[in-house]
Amino acid sequence: MSDQTQPAAPARDYAQTLFLPRTDFPMRAGLPTREPLLLQRWAEIDLYGRIRAAAKGRPKFVLHDGPPYANGNIHIGTALNKILKDVVVRSQGALGRDANYVPGWDCHGLPIEWKIEEQYRAKGRSKDAVPVIEFRGECRAFAAQWLDVQREEFKRLGVTGDWAHPYATMTFRAEAAIARELLKFASSGQLYRGSKPVMWSVVEKTALAEAEVEYEEHVSDTVFVAFPIRAGAPAGLEGARVVIWTTTPWTLPGNRAVAYSKRVAYGLYRVTAAPEDNWAKTGDTYLLADALAAGVFSAARVEGYERVADVAPEALAGLTLAHPLADLGYGFDVPLLDGEHVTEEAGTGFVHTAPGHGREDFEVWTGNARALQLRGIDTAIPYTVDADGALTRDAPGFTGKLVLNHKGEKGDANKAVIAALTEAGALVARGVLRHQYPHSWRSKKPVIFRNTPQWFIAMDRPVEGLGNATLREVALRSIEETRWVPPQGKNRITGMVSGRPDWVVSRQRAWGVPITVFVERETGQVLRDPKVDARIVAAFEAEGADAWFTEADGARFLAPDHDPARYEKVTDVLDVWFDSGSTHAFVLDDPEAFPGLSGVTRRRDGGADTVMYLEGSDQHRGWFQSSLLESSGTRGRAPYDIVLTHGFVLDPKGLKMSKSRGNVVAPQSVIKDAGADILRLWVAASDYTDDLRIGPEIVKTFAETYRKLRNSLRWMLGSLAHRVQGDDIESEKMPELERLILHRLAELDGEIREAYAGFDTKRVVALLNGFMTGDLSAFYFDVRKDALYCDPISSVTRRAALQVIDETFRRVTVWLAPVLAFTAEEAWLDRYPSEHGSVHLHTLPETPAAWRDEALAARWQKIRRVRRVVTGALEIERAAKRIGASLEAAPVVHVSDPELRAALDGIDLAEICITSDIRVEAGEGPADAFRLDEVKGVAVVPVLAEGRKCARSWRVSPEVGSDPDYPDVTPRDAQALREWDAAHPERGAVRA
């Protein structure tokens, strides 16, 4: 090299002249770390208070919280419930409602009392040896501890609410309100003490409601038992016996009748052949339902039988049987009674009736009481089993035998009764049955049906204060007035309320609100005195429900108006479902305690205020129903306007989660590994009206969906770093592609509002996911990257694109906020940094109706169909390594469909397809051209682009170098560089 030779000038670094995305919003979310920081910020700025202030004066939407039990860490089902509630509350706020949310807790009842008893047993202590006030204090402390733990777990899910002022059923104010509600039932005559068979837990030693049991597989002893017909039977029935079938042999000492049905065809059957050692002997005659006779004889190992005669229903009416154990002290008459519950589905067509051990048995017996008394039959119902599951003196021959022991295990009562039946020659057959049987959902042990004195709220007693309607009638009318989501919930609860028995509200426990009534010893009447009621409520407000237990006789409430010696103070506590069913009374109707909710339940005159209850579908028989009955009985209407129900959480195979299966997914673990927003996305995107499934792979799937949504937000934020506020272009002057996105925003605005208003969160996620990943990331962003990165500062296309992205970001972020509460906030603050700002303070942005352009959208549907064919052809070329990027291509597009060809007029198809050039020709195209079956009339022939590659935008064009000042770029890029250099004179031509 000679001394005169100069080194070549280094190539210019064009990267610094591009408008590449620039943002601090990270690609990797780091949600487990980032979310707690946002929670801390929300607390510091009092976000909940700011939301309340911003919403003041708007129509109210109140999601009244169904109280979880404060007795352990939350599980995935609880997380589902609380997240769904939060999505609903946030979305209603975004729709322009004052969406207040006060979280609450159930603090009384067996779930907590049982935990304290377990602690006692572990220490060798007895609950009965501890003063009741001391025991209740331990229960209160236990509930308070777990309330605090659960509160933090719920907050970690991103649930917003008045966490500083929740409601709890154990606060003095709440206990006073619960007592006040009960006293309303007492004053109206709906509360009464009666003796009925109820579900009884031997383990927990208390009555249970239907809502407190779950049905689990159980193996029961079964027996077919023959009841002899008494002397005086109609001709032809002498010596015959009526056969019953039961799965509870231990209840036979309580048998007082046998039920039949006028709708069933019966016959008299004779055994013609049987093994010598058989219980059913040759020559025995039995009355059986014709439809069930074959099954009975099969179970009885009978080898031959014949039908002797018809037995008309009128022949059964008034027939009297003998008890099969008459020789053991059961010498009374056993009448045959017509029963609506008797069917031909199983058994014998005759139903063993023990009025102390079953609801239908009780109803048949009491319904015929007067007629039976006229026949000289004693209608008293025996108490054949005690609280410990032992048979009593009312079960002669079996006293002390256990149905279930204190652990809930099968006792010796069945064995003893079956042995006695065998000895008496009354046993026809026996076996075992595996079936679904009620178990206490706390102890997981079987319950028994036991006749005990309990307190009930009458379902069918006319009430003067309800216009002489019954509680059942008012409740059914209230169901009709309520909106049920999904609609089938209405049928479910209607069936339950239509057929439910009187509400047993008493429990034989210590931790709860007591049944605050006095009973006159002489008459058995409940004392109704407003002055006594007022003293009780006042004491509860000052001291809590413990005030009831401070003295034995309740003189502090009765004196000076009544002699305490004349009255019995009831010591049972209320069913905890009555507690939770009363929560509307001290949350929604107490303006002093919860001023933000005041007056809501009283505005049912067509106003805009709305109260929603939202829980799992099991609450049709639980909280939804207890709240309905409580409010209907005291206010004549339901406490809610809308009831939304969700399913349960199962594992990926559809199995119930259990520790033994090892398939439990803990929300705490998901949050630790992936973040709460992943859980929130899973909840919102799932069909909550059915059971939901979750497992590690499902979490990964939603994490991937989240990643794509986040990347769309990130790209918009990065692009908007170059947006100059106020540099706006009128929408009608924008390029068609931008007007198309504005149309989609207007379209989505209506769809998302409708979906949120209808609580269809799954549709919201589907709409946003489809828009952000399909319309934006895979199409609009992809097409516009070239203009956004490379166009001159003055470019209308670039400015319009930034403006549209700005409009899109603002709407998408607010639309997403109810679901991705943390991520939407993080993105919002990146775009709009503010000391006290929050995306959750904003309602859904109004979108101009003028943006909608159906004709434009129809045209672009056609353009995008053509683009799909071009993209498909280029993918094949790329896979074959004939091209690298799509900008290396200049395909020829043959369009035979006139409508598609017309749609392409005036469109830069190369820009839309991200190629350097493109040529559109009419016609079918060559046979070997690329085609898609779903897009008829389009064929693509890939061709390499001609010219040089632009050093700045990488387009291939013969025009590269036509500008002498910028010899290695296209004219468009040369203009961009000229404007860039003019805007940055201090930097000059940047070199590498």
Summary of the structure (lengths in Angstrom):
residues: 992
radius of gyration: 38.6
end to end distance: 24.0
largest distance: 142.4
contacts: 3285
relative contact order: 0.11
helix: 43%
strand: 18%
